[in-house]
């Protein structure tokens, strides 16, 4: 398979047959490879190829079999704000059509795209299985980091337990810090401090990933909110502010899926290095759970991901009652 056999999806003019074929493929893969995940919806996929995570969408392609059924999807992401030395590949193949060279063909087409843009590193990530690990080895991808997906069963979570954790963390932090609910409408005089805080995520463990620091800005913050709105996610953003200096010291962000309102995802939680050691992470996340209980009482599931080497955040999540659901590996290959 070569790039000429692929059909590029036009984000501005996504046809019904193409979209239906992609969604049917994703559902077939979900049922086989990660049945614990929620289905991909038409809105979420359209938003993904139009907006990406924060205004940096992938280019998406499909391939079909002789019966015109979509059997493969390739998404190629080329970051433009930072890490311009790399490209990400996301490859999805119909379980009924595997071991026919489709995955390798999609991989090779994606690598050709990345090379053509002058990039020197390929990255990909997948849930762990014998098949994905074998495929990675076959195409020369090397393991760079491992991560774990954890899930919180919210109806089983005692409000008293959560309030107790919040109170214990507040006993350490509240004299010097306060918590503030943040909206997408950030005042101009607050934005520089928020941009600095967003960069705290760069301290998260990378293991062997060849990544540069991410570059944040007001534009990127607004692009993130526009993308999440396109996905149909309601964003909850809680910030810790240092009382004496006004510095925004830490934050946590959760997205609730409006199309699947039982389900939410924990996004970034981070604390500036100078403000660590005050239990801000536990305070932020436990108070966030209380906020969600007030505003989204229908929620049942909250998922989070952490690098397996991120001992501090794993300890916070386990204190909150998260349970490991699955593991994944990020791969890379220098061209």
Beta strands, then each sheet from edge to edge (+ up, - down):
strand 1: 7-8
strand 2: 59-64
strand 3: 70-77
strand 4: 86-93
strand 5: 121-127
strand 6: 142-153
strand 7: 177-182
strand 8: 233-242
strand 9: 248-257
strand 10: 263-271
strand 11: 301-307
strand 12: 323-334
sheet 1: 1+ 2- 3+ 4- 5- 12+ 6- 11+ 10+ 9- 8+ 7-
end
